[in-house]
């Protein structure tokens, strides 16, 4: 049950490996570039080799990269759409060079053009990017919280997008997003219902990652606000049940805040304490 968190690449990607080791991570997730800029700096070969060597030396696996915030693969608006496709293409190239096997992708917003249009744009983007990078890491579609015009907020939607392309896609389940969209992970029955829906729509074997985040927003609020494990609406009992379920057997990445309340190390320890209940 690999457990880790999203770590900063400040000072270079090799520093991300160091941070993951210091936190006691088994796995970790990074942005391979600034998440708030379109332009990405080239990766120096020395930095690439140091990153790969560090991952191998410390046996951190699997490693995940995450798409930047700016791209919108679901829009019809130019030049944003073309720039988004190029950003995905570049992320696949960078992750491949770093030996990262998975890339987590947010699908974006259809901007009022309708879900079907959004789905079509996403599929086209995925196919264009993978055509440009034939030997690419596996793309993981992440569920969203269901803000207005969001694409991919339900498990059924993610399945529809995956079924519309021959690409072998995987999935990432974000617990905060799922709860905000109405999947009641806080209650035993709601958790059972979510697991059944996940198996039915996505297939258990296709879920490659769980983003483990508590939710500030209420059930069905569609509010994308992560908070510390056990301090939000899902709660400590909800995460205890979740980690005792098959979801606790998947790689787990925390994307919780770092603030005056807690840092990554504390949230990791909370999760480790709950995981010990599996033993």
C-alpha positions, 0 to 999 in steps of 0.5 A: 500500500504505497503512501505518499504526498505531492511534493514541491520541485523547488530547487530542481526535480531531484530535490522532490525526491529528497523531500519525499524521502525526508517525509517517509513516503513510499511514493510521491507526486510532482508537477514536472514544471511550474503548474501556473505557467504555460512555458516549461523550462527544459529539463537538464540531463543532469537533473533527469539522471539525478531524479531517476537515480534517487527514485531507484536508490530509495525504491520510491514507486510508483511515481506520479506526475500531475498536469499543470493547472492552466490547460483545459482539454475540454474547451473549444476556445482557441488558442487555449485548446491548442496550448492545452494539447501541447501542454499535455504532449509536453507533460508526457514527454517530460514524464517519459524522460524522467521514468515516471509511469503515470500522468494525472490529468484534469479534464477541464471545463466545456465552458457552456458548450455541453458535456458531449462537446467537452467529452469530444474535445477531451478525447481528441486532445488525448489522442493528439498528445499520445500520437505525438508521444507514442511511447508514453506514460499511462494517462490517469483521468481524475474526477472533478468536484462538479463545479459549473461546466466541469467535465469528468465529475462522475464515474459514469462520465469518466467511463464514457470518455474512456470508452470513446477512445481505444487508448488504454487509460486509467483513473485517479479517484480524488476523495474530496472531489468525489464527496463534493460531487455527492459520493458519500464516502463518510458513511458505510453505506455510501462507501459501499455504493461508491465502490460498487459504482467504481467497479461497475463504471471504471473497473477495479483494475483500472483505478491506479491511484487514490488522491486522499483528501478530506473535504471542507465542503458538504456532501454534494456541495461541488466545492473543491476545497481540500483539508486535513485528513479527519478534520473535514466532512469525510472525517476520521471515521470515514477515512478509517472505513475507506482505508479498510476498504479496497481503496486502501489497497491502492497507491495513496497520495495526499494533497492536503494543505500545509499550514499552521494546523498541520503539515504533510508529515502529520497528515501522513502519520494520521493515515499510517495510524489508520492503515495499521488497523488493516494489520 
